[in-house]
């Protein structure tokens, strides 16, 4: 498990990555803050978007966080929400 981020107060879980050769499009490093909102809007969760591509993103969430299969991602600075 990675070390906690400085001053964050909790650990971050980094999901397993897909081998670069299997990706459909190139990822671009972003490191932006964001918020995950559940499809039924019963909770939201602060997160960090590490990188994005045309077909996906690597999103870091605090260890033990509940993330549903379908959610909306609001990336700080983006005008449109992203259905995930």
PyMOL Python script that loads the backbone (N, CA, C, O; Angstrom):
from pymol import cmd

cmd.read_pdbstr("""\
ATOM      1  N   UNK A   1       0.843  -1.182   0.000  1.00  0.00           N
ATOM      2  CA  UNK A   1       0.000   0.000   0.000  1.00  0.00           C
ATOM      3  C   UNK A   1       0.884   1.239   0.000  1.00  0.00           C
ATOM      4  O   UNK A   1       1.869   1.297   0.735  1.00  0.00           O
ATOM      5  N   UNK A   2       0.536   2.242  -0.826  1.00  0.00           N
ATOM      6  CA  UNK A   2       1.356   3.443  -0.900  1.00  0.00           C
ATOM      7  C   UNK A   2       1.302   4.238   0.406  1.00  0.00           C
ATOM      8  O   UNK A   2       0.374   4.085   1.200  1.00  0.00           O
ATOM      9  N   UNK A   3       2.295   5.073   0.610  1.00  0.00           N
ATOM     10  CA  UNK A   3       2.299   5.947   1.777  1.00  0.00           C
ATOM     11  C   UNK A   3       1.192   6.978   1.665  1.00  0.00           C
ATOM     12  O   UNK A   3       0.794   7.332   0.555  1.00  0.00           O
ATOM     13  N   UNK A   4       0.681   7.469   2.793  1.00  0.00           N
ATOM     14  CA  UNK A   4      -0.343   8.517   2.734  1.00  0.00           C
ATOM     15  C   UNK A   4       0.204   9.764   2.052  1.00  0.00           C
ATOM     16  O   UNK A   4       1.399  10.055   2.111  1.00  0.00           O
ATOM     17  N   UNK A   5      -0.685  10.480   1.415  1.00  0.00           N
ATOM     18  CA  UNK A   5      -0.287  11.744   0.811  1.00  0.00           C
ATOM     19  C   UNK A   5      -0.029  12.735   1.945  1.00  0.00           C
ATOM     20  O   UNK A   5      -0.693  12.660   2.979  1.00  0.00           O
ATOM     21  N   UNK A   6       0.906  13.650   1.780  1.00  0.00           N
ATOM     22  CA  UNK A   6       1.207  14.619   2.832  1.00  0.00           C
ATOM     23  C   UNK A   6      -0.040  15.386   3.252  1.00  0.00           C
ATOM     24  O   UNK A   6      -0.770  15.902   2.406  1.00  0.00           O
ATOM     25  N   UNK A   7      -0.284  15.461   4.557  1.00  0.00           N
ATOM     26  CA  UNK A   7      -1.384  16.229   5.139  1.00  0.00           C
ATOM     27  C   UNK A   7      -2.767  15.769   4.702  1.00  0.00           C
ATOM     28  O   UNK A   7      -3.734  16.496   4.930  1.00  0.00           O
ATOM     29  N   UNK A   8      -2.908  14.612   4.092  1.00  0.00           N
ATOM     30  CA  UNK A   8      -4.212  14.163   3.632  1.00  0.00           C
ATOM     31  C   UNK A   8      -5.014  13.530   4.750  1.00  0.00           C
ATOM     32  O   UNK A   8      -6.240  13.643   4.761  1.00  0.00           O
ATOM     33  N   UNK A   9      -4.357  12.863   5.697  1.00  0.00           N
ATOM     34  CA  UNK A   9      -5.075  12.255   6.794  1.00  0.00           C
ATOM     35  C   UNK A   9      -5.572  10.853   6.508  1.00  0.00           C
ATOM     36  O   UNK A   9      -6.181  10.241   7.386  1.00  0.00           O
ATOM     37  N   UNK A  10      -5.340  10.311   5.308  1.00  0.00           N
ATOM     38  CA  UNK A  10      -5.739   8.944   4.987  1.00  0.00           C
ATOM     39  C   UNK A  10      -4.911   8.409   3.848  1.00  0.00           C
ATOM     40  O   UNK A  10      -4.267   9.160   3.115  1.00  0.00           O
ATOM     41  N   UNK A  11      -4.937   7.074   3.706  1.00  0.00           N
ATOM     42  CA  UNK A  11      -4.210   6.407   2.635  1.00  0.00           C
ATOM     43  C   UNK A  11      -5.002   6.478   1.343  1.00  0.00           C
ATOM     44  O   UNK A  11      -6.224   6.625   1.361  1.00  0.00           O
ATOM     45  N   UNK A  12      -4.297   6.374   0.217  1.00  0.00           N
ATOM     46  CA  UNK A  12      -4.934   6.345  -1.102  1.00  0.00           C
ATOM     47  C   UNK A  12      -4.716   4.977  -1.711  1.00  0.00           C
ATOM     48  O   UNK A  12      -3.618   4.428  -1.630  1.00  0.00           O
ATOM     49  N   UNK A  13      -5.755   4.419  -2.324  1.00  0.00           N
ATOM     50  CA  UNK A  13      -5.661   3.146  -3.007  1.00  0.00           C
ATOM     51  C   UNK A  13      -5.473   3.409  -4.487  1.00  0.00           C
ATOM     52  O   UNK A  13      -6.252   4.147  -5.091  1.00  0.00           O
ATOM     53  N   UNK A  14      -4.448   2.814  -5.080  1.00  0.00           N
ATOM     54  CA  UNK A  14      -4.171   2.972  -6.503  1.00  0.00           C
ATOM     55  C   UNK A  14      -4.599   1.695  -7.202  1.00  0.00           C
ATOM     56  O   UNK A  14      -4.026   0.638  -6.939  1.00  0.00           O
ATOM     57  N   UNK A  15      -5.598   1.760  -8.092  1.00  0.00           N
ATOM     58  CA  UNK A  15      -6.077   0.550  -8.759  1.00  0.00           C
ATOM     59  C   UNK A  15      -5.019  -0.039  -9.674  1.00  0.00           C
ATOM     60  O   UNK A  15      -4.146   0.678 -10.163  1.00  0.00           O
ATOM     61  N   UNK A  16      -5.094  -1.362  -9.911  1.00  0.00           N
ATOM     62  CA  UNK A  16      -4.147  -1.973 -10.849  1.00  0.00           C
ATOM     63  C   UNK A  16      -4.282  -1.319 -12.222  1.00  0.00           C
ATOM     64  O   UNK A  16      -5.384  -0.982 -12.652  1.00  0.00           O
ATOM     65  N   UNK A  17      -3.170  -1.147 -12.891  1.00  0.00           N
ATOM     66  CA  UNK A  17      -3.221  -0.498 -14.203  1.00  0.00           C
ATOM     67  C   UNK A  17      -3.217  -1.541 -15.313  1.00  0.00           C
ATOM     68  O   UNK A  17      -2.740  -2.662 -15.135  1.00  0.00           O
ATOM     69  N   UNK A  18      -3.752  -1.152 -16.442  1.00  0.00           N
ATOM     70  CA  UNK A  18      -3.751  -2.005 -17.623  1.00  0.00           C
ATOM     71  C   UNK A  18      -2.427  -1.804 -18.336  1.00  0.00           C
ATOM     72  O   UNK A  18      -1.937  -0.680 -18.444  1.00  0.00           O
ATOM     73  N   UNK A  19      -1.859  -2.879 -18.814  1.00  0.00           N
ATOM     74  CA  UNK A  19      -0.584  -2.783 -19.536  1.00  0.00           C
ATOM     75  C   UNK A  19      -0.726  -1.783 -20.675  1.00  0.00           C
ATOM     76  O   UNK A  19      -1.746  -1.762 -21.365  1.00  0.00           O
ATOM     77  N   UNK A  20       0.285  -0.964 -20.870  1.00  0.00           N
ATOM     78  CA  UNK A  20       0.234   0.106 -21.881  1.00  0.00           C
ATOM     79  C   UNK A  20      -0.175  -0.412 -23.258  1.00  0.00           C
ATOM     80  O   UNK A  20      -0.913   0.270 -23.970  1.00  0.00           O
ATOM     81  N   UNK A  21       0.280  -1.587 -23.646  1.00  0.00           N
ATOM     82  CA  UNK A  21      -0.046  -2.126 -24.957  1.00  0.00           C
ATOM     83  C   UNK A  21      -1.511  -2.488 -25.128  1.00  0.00           C
ATOM     84  O   UNK A  21      -1.963  -2.674 -26.258  1.00  0.00           O
ATOM     85  N   UNK A  22      -2.263  -2.594 -24.043  1.00  0.00           N
ATOM     86  CA  UNK A  22      -3.670  -2.978 -24.121  1.00  0.00           C
ATOM     87  C   UNK A  22      -4.618  -1.780 -24.125  1.00  0.00           C
ATOM     88  O   UNK A  22      -5.822  -1.956 -24.313  1.00  0.00           O
ATOM     89  N   UNK A  23      -4.117  -0.598 -23.925  1.00  0.00           N
ATOM     90  CA  UNK A  23      -4.981   0.590 -23.890  1.00  0.00           C
ATOM     91  C   UNK A  23      -5.432   0.967 -25.287  1.00  0.00           C
ATOM     92  O   UNK A  23      -4.682   0.839 -26.254  1.00  0.00           O
ATOM     93  N   UNK A  24      -6.689   1.442 -25.381  1.00  0.00           N
ATOM     94  CA  UNK A  24      -7.236   1.855 -26.667  1.00  0.00           C
ATOM     95  C   UNK A  24      -6.753   3.240 -27.079  1.00  0.00           C
ATOM     96  O   UNK A  24      -6.725   3.559 -28.267  1.00  0.00           O
ATOM     97  N   UNK A  25      -6.374   4.063 -26.106  1.00  0.00           N
ATOM     98  CA  UNK A  25      -5.880   5.405 -26.425  1.00  0.00           C
ATOM     99  C   UNK A  25      -4.868   5.828 -25.366  1.00  0.00           C
ATOM    100  O   UNK A  25      -4.864   5.307 -24.251  1.00  0.00           O
ATOM    101  N   UNK A  26      -4.017   6.774 -25.726  1.00  0.00           N
ATOM    102  CA  UNK A  26      -2.941   7.226 -24.851  1.00  0.00           C
ATOM    103  C   UNK A  26      -3.483   7.996 -23.655  1.00  0.00           C
ATOM    104  O   UNK A  26      -4.419   8.785 -23.782  1.00  0.00           O
ATOM    105  N   UNK A  27      -2.880   7.756 -22.485  1.00  0.00           N
ATOM    106  CA  UNK A  27      -3.235   8.470 -21.265  1.00  0.00           C
ATOM    107  C   UNK A  27      -2.401   9.736 -21.151  1.00  0.00           C
ATOM    108  O   UNK A  27      -1.242   9.768 -21.566  1.00  0.00           O
ATOM    109  N   UNK A  28      -3.002  10.784 -20.583  1.00  0.00           N
ATOM    110  CA  UNK A  28      -2.320  12.064 -20.385  1.00  0.00           C
ATOM    111  C   UNK A  28      -2.368  12.416 -18.902  1.00  0.00           C
ATOM    112  O   UNK A  28      -3.445  12.461 -18.307  1.00  0.00           O
ATOM    113  N   UNK A  29      -1.204  12.666 -18.305  1.00  0.00           N
ATOM    114  CA  UNK A  29      -1.104  13.003 -16.896  1.00  0.00           C
ATOM    115  C   UNK A  29      -1.866  14.291 -16.609  1.00  0.00           C
ATOM    116  O   UNK A  29      -1.677  15.293 -17.300  1.00  0.00           O
ATOM    117  N   UNK A  30      -2.732  14.269 -15.582  1.00  0.00           N
ATOM    118  CA  UNK A  30      -3.503  15.456 -15.237  1.00  0.00           C
ATOM    119  C   UNK A  30      -3.334  15.859 -13.782  1.00  0.00           C
ATOM    120  O   UNK A  30      -3.088  17.029 -13.491  1.00  0.00           O
ATOM    121  N   UNK A  31      -3.461  14.914 -12.868  1.00  0.00           N
ATOM    122  CA  UNK A  31      -3.412  15.137 -11.426  1.00  0.00           C
ATOM    123  C   UNK A  31      -4.323  16.295 -11.028  1.00  0.00           C
ATOM    124  O   UNK A  31      -3.854  17.336 -10.568  1.00  0.00           O
ATOM    125  N   UNK A  32      -5.640  16.100 -11.213  1.00  0.00           N
ATOM    126  CA  UNK A  32      -6.654  17.089 -10.854  1.00  0.00           C
ATOM    127  C   UNK A  32      -7.537  16.540  -9.743  1.00  0.00           C
ATOM    128  O   UNK A  32      -7.747  15.331  -9.637  1.00  0.00           O
ATOM    129  N   UNK A  33      -8.044  17.434  -8.927  1.00  0.00           N
ATOM    130  CA  UNK A  33      -9.014  17.025  -7.916  1.00  0.00           C
ATOM    131  C   UNK A  33     -10.372  16.865  -8.583  1.00  0.00           C
ATOM    132  O   UNK A  33     -10.660  17.487  -9.605  1.00  0.00           O
ATOM    133  N   UNK A  34     -11.202  16.015  -7.978  1.00  0.00           N
ATOM    134  CA  UNK A  34     -12.516  15.746  -8.562  1.00  0.00           C
ATOM    135  C   UNK A  34     -13.453  15.231  -7.474  1.00  0.00           C
ATOM    136  O   UNK A  34     -13.060  15.071  -6.319  1.00  0.00           O
ATOM    137  N   UNK A  35     -14.691  14.976  -7.864  1.00  0.00           N
ATOM    138  CA  UNK A  35     -15.695  14.420  -6.961  1.00  0.00           C
ATOM    139  C   UNK A  35     -16.473  13.354  -7.708  1.00  0.00           C
ATOM    140  O   UNK A  35     -16.933  13.569  -8.829  1.00  0.00           O
ATOM    141  N   UNK A  36     -16.615  12.195  -7.066  1.00  0.00           N
ATOM    142  CA  UNK A  36     -17.449  11.100  -7.583  1.00  0.00           C
ATOM    143  C   UNK A  36     -18.818  11.250  -6.940  1.00  0.00           C
ATOM    144  O   UNK A  36     -18.929  11.383  -5.722  1.00  0.00           O
ATOM    145  N   UNK A  37     -19.859  11.228  -7.762  1.00  0.00           N
ATOM    146  CA  UNK A  37     -21.230  11.265  -7.246  1.00  0.00           C
ATOM    147  C   UNK A  37     -21.926   9.996  -7.705  1.00  0.00           C
ATOM    148  O   UNK A  37     -21.959   9.693  -8.898  1.00  0.00           O
ATOM    149  N   UNK A  38     -22.480   9.259  -6.758  1.00  0.00           N
ATOM    150  CA  UNK A  38     -23.161   7.997  -7.065  1.00  0.00           C
ATOM    151  C   UNK A  38     -24.325   8.238  -8.011  1.00  0.00           C
ATOM    152  O   UNK A  38     -24.931   9.310  -8.013  1.00  0.00           O
ATOM    153  N   UNK A  39     -24.629   7.222  -8.817  1.00  0.00           N
ATOM    154  CA  UNK A  39     -25.711   7.334  -9.804  1.00  0.00           C
ATOM    155  C   UNK A  39     -27.038   7.692  -9.140  1.00  0.00           C
ATOM    156  O   UNK A  39     -27.841   8.424  -9.718  1.00  0.00           O
ATOM    157  N   UNK A  40     -27.274   7.182  -7.930  1.00  0.00           N
ATOM    158  CA  UNK A  40     -28.529   7.494  -7.229  1.00  0.00           C
ATOM    159  C   UNK A  40     -28.378   8.697  -6.298  1.00  0.00           C
ATOM    160  O   UNK A  40     -29.297   9.004  -5.538  1.00  0.00           O
ATOM    161  N   UNK A  41     -27.253   9.371  -6.345  1.00  0.00           N
ATOM    162  CA  UNK A  41     -26.955  10.594  -5.585  1.00  0.00           C
ATOM    163  C   UNK A  41     -27.010  10.409  -4.076  1.00  0.00           C
ATOM    164  O   UNK A  41     -27.216  11.381  -3.348  1.00  0.00           O
ATOM    165  N   UNK A  42     -26.828   9.161  -3.580  1.00  0.00           N
ATOM    166  CA  UNK A  42     -26.890   8.974  -2.129  1.00  0.00           C
ATOM    167  C   UNK A  42     -25.564   9.273  -1.433  1.00  0.00           C
ATOM    168  O   UNK A  42     -25.510   9.304  -0.203  1.00  0.00           O
ATOM    169  N   UNK A  43     -24.485   9.494  -2.205  1.00  0.00           N
ATOM    170  CA  UNK A  43     -23.221   9.905  -1.604  1.00  0.00           C
ATOM    171  C   UNK A  43     -22.322  10.536  -2.658  1.00  0.00           C
ATOM    172  O   UNK A  43     -22.532  10.369  -3.860  1.00  0.00           O
ATOM    173  N   UNK A  44     -21.322  11.261  -2.185  1.00  0.00           N
ATOM    174  CA  UNK A  44     -20.268  11.762  -3.065  1.00  0.00           C
ATOM    175  C   UNK A  44     -18.937  11.547  -2.351  1.00  0.00           C
ATOM    176  O   UNK A  44     -18.889  11.356  -1.136  1.00  0.00           O
ATOM    177  N   UNK A  45     -17.867  11.582  -3.127  1.00  0.00           N
ATOM    178  CA  UNK A  45     -16.557  11.222  -2.621  1.00  0.00           C
ATOM    179  C   UNK A  45     -15.499  12.066  -3.314  1.00  0.00           C
ATOM    180  O   UNK A  45     -15.467  12.133  -4.543  1.00  0.00           O
ATOM    181  N   UNK A  46     -14.635  12.711  -2.541  1.00  0.00           N
ATOM    182  CA  UNK A  46     -13.520  13.437  -3.128  1.00  0.00           C
ATOM    183  C   UNK A  46     -12.500  12.443  -3.644  1.00  0.00           C
ATOM    184  O   UNK A  46     -12.290  11.388  -3.045  1.00  0.00           O
ATOM    185  N   UNK A  47     -11.858  12.784  -4.773  1.00  0.00           N
ATOM    186  CA  UNK A  47     -10.882  11.893  -5.377  1.00  0.00           C
ATOM    187  C   UNK A  47      -9.859  12.721  -6.152  1.00  0.00           C
ATOM    188  O   UNK A  47      -9.944  13.947  -6.213  1.00  0.00           O
ATOM    189  N   UNK A  48      -8.896  12.021  -6.741  1.00  0.00           N
ATOM    190  CA  UNK A  48      -7.872  12.658  -7.578  1.00  0.00           C
ATOM    191  C   UNK A  48      -7.834  11.913  -8.904  1.00  0.00           C
ATOM    192  O   UNK A  48      -7.785  10.683  -8.929  1.00  0.00           O
ATOM    193  N   UNK A  49      -7.856  12.654 -10.003  1.00  0.00           N
ATOM    194  CA  UNK A  49      -7.728  12.059 -11.333  1.00  0.00           C
ATOM    195  C   UNK A  49      -6.257  12.144 -11.699  1.00  0.00           C
ATOM    196  O   UNK A  49      -5.703  13.228 -11.880  1.00  0.00           O
ATOM    197  N   UNK A  50      -5.638  10.974 -11.805  1.00  0.00           N
ATOM    198  CA  UNK A  50      -4.206  10.915 -12.087  1.00  0.00           C
ATOM    199  C   UNK A  50      -3.921  11.121 -13.568  1.00  0.00           C
ATOM    200  O   UNK A  50      -3.025  11.880 -13.938  1.00  0.00           O
ATOM    201  N   UNK A  51      -4.696  10.435 -14.419  1.00  0.00           N
ATOM    202  CA  UNK A  51      -4.524  10.607 -15.862  1.00  0.00           C
ATOM    203  C   UNK A  51      -5.835  10.322 -16.570  1.00  0.00           C
ATOM    204  O   UNK A  51      -6.721   9.667 -16.021  1.00  0.00           O
ATOM    205  N   UNK A  52      -5.951  10.818 -17.791  1.00  0.00           N
ATOM    206  CA  UNK A  52      -7.171  10.628 -18.587  1.00  0.00           C
ATOM    207  C   UNK A  52      -6.800  10.259 -20.013  1.00  0.00           C
ATOM    208  O   UNK A  52      -5.698  10.537 -20.485  1.00  0.00           O
ATOM    209  N   UNK A  53      -7.749   9.627 -20.680  1.00  0.00           N
ATOM    210  CA  UNK A  53      -7.615   9.328 -22.096  1.00  0.00           C
ATOM    211  C   UNK A  53      -8.990   9.491 -22.724  1.00  0.00           C
ATOM    212  O   UNK A  53      -9.955   9.844 -22.045  1.00  0.00           O
ATOM    213  N   UNK A  54      -9.071   9.240 -23.991  1.00  0.00           N
ATOM    214  CA  UNK A  54     -10.353   9.330 -24.689  1.00  0.00           C
ATOM    215  C   UNK A  54     -11.326   8.263 -24.188  1.00  0.00           C
ATOM    216  O   UNK A  54     -12.541   8.435 -24.291  1.00  0.00           O
ATOM    217  N   UNK A  55     -10.801   7.165 -23.648  1.00  0.00           N
ATOM    218  CA  UNK A  55     -11.650   6.035 -23.254  1.00  0.00           C
ATOM    219  C   UNK A  55     -11.654   5.738 -21.765  1.00  0.00           C
ATOM    220  O   UNK A  55     -12.277   4.759 -21.353  1.00  0.00           O
ATOM    221  N   UNK A  56     -10.987   6.539 -20.934  1.00  0.00           N
ATOM    222  CA  UNK A  56     -10.965   6.237 -19.512  1.00  0.00           C
ATOM    223  C   UNK A  56     -10.078   7.161 -18.719  1.00  0.00           C
ATOM    224  O   UNK A  56      -9.533   8.139 -19.230  1.00  0.00           O
ATOM    225  N   UNK A  57      -9.950   6.816 -17.444  1.00  0.00           N
ATOM    226  CA  UNK A  57      -9.139   7.618 -16.537  1.00  0.00           C
ATOM    227  C   UNK A  57      -8.669   6.747 -15.383  1.00  0.00           C
ATOM    228  O   UNK A  57      -9.264   5.710 -15.088  1.00  0.00           O
ATOM    229  N   UNK A  58      -7.597   7.180 -14.736  1.00  0.00           N
ATOM    230  CA  UNK A  58      -7.137   6.556 -13.502  1.00  0.00           C
ATOM    231  C   UNK A  58      -7.542   7.497 -12.376  1.00  0.00           C
ATOM    232  O   UNK A  58      -7.058   8.625 -12.287  1.00  0.00           O
ATOM    233  N   UNK A  59      -8.438   7.016 -11.519  1.00  0.00           N
ATOM    234  CA  UNK A  59      -8.971   7.824 -10.431  1.00  0.00           C
ATOM    235  C   UNK A  59      -8.508   7.224  -9.113  1.00  0.00           C
ATOM    236  O   UNK A  59      -8.688   6.031  -8.872  1.00  0.00           O
ATOM    237  N   UNK A  60      -7.917   8.046  -8.265  1.00  0.00           N
ATOM    238  CA  UNK A  60      -7.454   7.607  -6.956  1.00  0.00           C
ATOM    239  C   UNK A  60      -8.507   7.964  -5.914  1.00  0.00           C
ATOM    240  O   UNK A  60      -8.969   9.103  -5.852  1.00  0.00           O
ATOM    241  N   UNK A  61      -8.883   6.982  -5.094  1.00  0.00           N
ATOM    242  CA  UNK A  61      -9.863   7.203  -4.026  1.00  0.00           C
ATOM    243  C   UNK A  61      -9.251   6.772  -2.704  1.00  0.00           C
ATOM    244  O   UNK A  61      -8.346   5.937  -2.692  1.00  0.00           O
ATOM    245  N   UNK A  62      -9.728   7.326  -1.578  1.00  0.00           N
ATOM    246  CA  UNK A  62      -9.210   6.905  -0.277  1.00  0.00           C
ATOM    247  C   UNK A  62      -9.468   5.412  -0.043  1.00  0.00           C
ATOM    248  O   UNK A  62     -10.497   4.881  -0.460  1.00  0.00           O
ATOM    249  N   UNK A  63      -8.534   4.749   0.619  1.00  0.00           N
ATOM    250  CA  UNK A  63      -8.654   3.330   0.937  1.00  0.00           C
ATOM    251  C   UNK A  63      -9.971   3.067   1.673  1.00  0.00           C
ATOM    252  O   UNK A  63     -10.344   3.802   2.586  1.00  0.00           O
ATOM    253  N   UNK A  64     -10.659   2.012   1.260  1.00  0.00           N
ATOM    254  CA  UNK A  64     -11.912   1.622   1.904  1.00  0.00           C
ATOM    255  C   UNK A  64     -13.133   2.368   1.398  1.00  0.00           C
ATOM    256  O   UNK A  64     -14.235   2.144   1.897  1.00  0.00           O
ATOM    257  N   UNK A  65     -12.967   3.247   0.420  1.00  0.00           N
ATOM    258  CA  UNK A  65     -14.097   4.003  -0.116  1.00  0.00           C
ATOM    259  C   UNK A  65     -15.023   3.100  -0.914  1.00  0.00           C
ATOM    260  O   UNK A  65     -14.577   2.147  -1.554  1.00  0.00           O
ATOM    261  N   UNK A  66     -16.297   3.401  -0.874  1.00  0.00           N
ATOM    262  CA  UNK A  66     -17.303   2.670  -1.641  1.00  0.00           C
ATOM    263  C   UNK A  66     -17.518   3.407  -2.959  1.00  0.00           C
ATOM    264  O   UNK A  66     -17.923   4.569  -2.968  1.00  0.00           O
ATOM    265  N   UNK A  67     -17.246   2.730  -4.067  1.00  0.00           N
ATOM    266  CA  UNK A  67     -17.466   3.317  -5.388  1.00  0.00           C
ATOM    267  C   UNK A  67     -18.336   2.345  -6.182  1.00  0.00           C
ATOM    268  O   UNK A  67     -17.953   1.195  -6.397  1.00  0.00           O
ATOM    269  N   UNK A  68     -19.486   2.804  -6.608  1.00  0.00           N
ATOM    270  CA  UNK A  68     -20.421   1.976  -7.370  1.00  0.00           C
ATOM    271  C   UNK A  68     -19.900   1.739  -8.794  1.00  0.00           C
ATOM    272  O   UNK A  68     -18.952   2.389  -9.234  1.00  0.00           O
ATOM    273  N   UNK A  69     -20.529   0.809  -9.499  1.00  0.00           N
ATOM    274  CA  UNK A  69     -20.148   0.517 -10.882  1.00  0.00           C
ATOM    275  C   UNK A  69     -20.432   1.681 -11.820  1.00  0.00           C
ATOM    276  O   UNK A  69     -19.704   1.881 -12.792  1.00  0.00           O
ATOM    277  N   UNK A  70     -21.480   2.453 -11.543  1.00  0.00           N
ATOM    278  CA  UNK A  70     -21.858   3.594 -12.383  1.00  0.00           C
ATOM    279  C   UNK A  70     -21.912   4.838 -11.503  1.00  0.00           C
ATOM    280  O   UNK A  70     -22.533   4.837 -10.441  1.00  0.00           O
ATOM    281  N   UNK A  71     -21.250   5.897 -11.963  1.00  0.00           N
ATOM    282  CA  UNK A  71     -21.227   7.145 -11.204  1.00  0.00           C
ATOM    283  C   UNK A  71     -20.933   8.299 -12.153  1.00  0.00           C
ATOM    284  O   UNK A  71     -20.615   8.091 -13.324  1.00  0.00           O
ATOM    285  N   UNK A  72     -21.044   9.515 -11.633  1.00  0.00           N
ATOM    286  CA  UNK A  72     -20.696  10.710 -12.394  1.00  0.00           C
ATOM    287  C   UNK A  72     -19.434  11.298 -11.775  1.00  0.00           C
ATOM    288  O   UNK A  72     -19.321  11.414 -10.555  1.00  0.00           O
ATOM    289  N   UNK A  73     -18.493  11.664 -12.628  1.00  0.00           N
ATOM    290  CA  UNK A  73     -17.229  12.240 -12.180  1.00  0.00           C
ATOM    291  C   UNK A  73     -17.219  13.716 -12.541  1.00  0.00           C
ATOM    292  O   UNK A  73     -17.349  14.080 -13.710  1.00  0.00           O
ATOM    293  N   UNK A  74     -17.064  14.558 -11.536  1.00  0.00           N
ATOM    294  CA  UNK A  74     -16.966  15.998 -11.737  1.00  0.00           C
ATOM    295  C   UNK A  74     -15.515  16.391 -11.492  1.00  0.00           C
ATOM    296  O   UNK A  74     -15.061  16.433 -10.349  1.00  0.00           O
ATOM    297  N   UNK A  75     -14.787  16.680 -12.575  1.00  0.00           N
ATOM    298  CA  UNK A  75     -13.375  17.055 -12.473  1.00  0.00           C
ATOM    299  C   UNK A  75     -13.289  18.572 -12.320  1.00  0.00           C
ATOM    300  O   UNK A  75     -13.840  19.318 -13.129  1.00  0.00           O
ATOM    301  N   UNK A  76     -12.593  19.019 -11.275  1.00  0.00           N
ATOM    302  CA  UNK A  76     -12.451  20.459 -11.049  1.00  0.00           C
ATOM    303  C   UNK A  76     -11.825  21.125 -12.269  1.00  0.00           C
ATOM    304  O   UNK A  76     -10.778  20.697 -12.755  1.00  0.00           O
ATOM    305  N   UNK A  77     -12.480  22.180 -12.757  1.00  0.00           N
ATOM    306  CA  UNK A  77     -11.992  22.917 -13.915  1.00  0.00           C
ATOM    307  C   UNK A  77     -12.628  22.491 -15.231  1.00  0.00           C
ATOM    308  O   UNK A  77     -12.508  23.199 -16.231  1.00  0.00           O
ATOM    309  N   UNK A  78     -13.311  21.330 -15.244  1.00  0.00           N
ATOM    310  CA  UNK A  78     -14.010  20.892 -16.461  1.00  0.00           C
ATOM    311  C   UNK A  78     -15.433  21.439 -16.455  1.00  0.00           C
ATOM    312  O   UNK A  78     -16.053  21.555 -15.398  1.00  0.00           O
ATOM    313  N   UNK A  79     -15.945  21.773 -17.625  1.00  0.00           N
ATOM    314  CA  UNK A  79     -17.298  22.313 -17.720  1.00  0.00           C
ATOM    315  C   UNK A  79     -18.366  21.235 -17.672  1.00  0.00           C
ATOM    316  O   UNK A  79     -19.474  21.493 -17.202  1.00  0.00           O
ATOM    317  N   UNK A  80     -18.065  20.046 -18.142  1.00  0.00           N
ATOM    318  CA  UNK A  80     -19.061  18.978 -18.235  1.00  0.00           C
ATOM    319  C   UNK A  80     -18.749  17.825 -17.288  1.00  0.00           C
ATOM    320  O   UNK A  80     -17.585  17.465 -17.110  1.00  0.00           O
ATOM    321  N   UNK A  81     -19.797  17.237 -16.672  1.00  0.00           N
ATOM    322  CA  UNK A  81     -19.586  16.029 -15.866  1.00  0.00           C
ATOM    323  C   UNK A  81     -19.312  14.835 -16.784  1.00  0.00           C
ATOM    324  O   UNK A  81     -19.664  14.859 -17.963  1.00  0.00           O
ATOM    325  N   UNK A  82     -18.687  13.798 -16.239  1.00  0.00           N
ATOM    326  CA  UNK A  82     -18.342  12.606 -17.009  1.00  0.00           C
ATOM    327  C   UNK A  82     -19.099  11.409 -16.457  1.00  0.00           C
ATOM    328  O   UNK A  82     -18.961  11.085 -15.277  1.00  0.00           O
ATOM    329  N   UNK A  83     -19.895  10.746 -17.289  1.00  0.00           N
ATOM    330  CA  UNK A  83     -20.590   9.529 -16.879  1.00  0.00           C
ATOM    331  C   UNK A  83     -19.600   8.379 -16.913  1.00  0.00           C
ATOM    332  O   UNK A  83     -18.913   8.172 -17.913  1.00  0.00           O
ATOM    333  N   UNK A  84     -19.528   7.640 -15.832  1.00  0.00           N
ATOM    334  CA  UNK A  84     -18.581   6.538 -15.718  1.00  0.00           C
ATOM    335  C   UNK A  84     -19.320   5.252 -15.346  1.00  0.00           C
ATOM    336  O   UNK A  84     -18.697   4.201 -15.200  1.00  0.00           O
TER     337      UNK A  84
END
""", "prot")
cmd.dss("prot")
cmd.show_as("cartoon", "prot")
cmd.util.cbc("prot")
cmd.orient("prot")
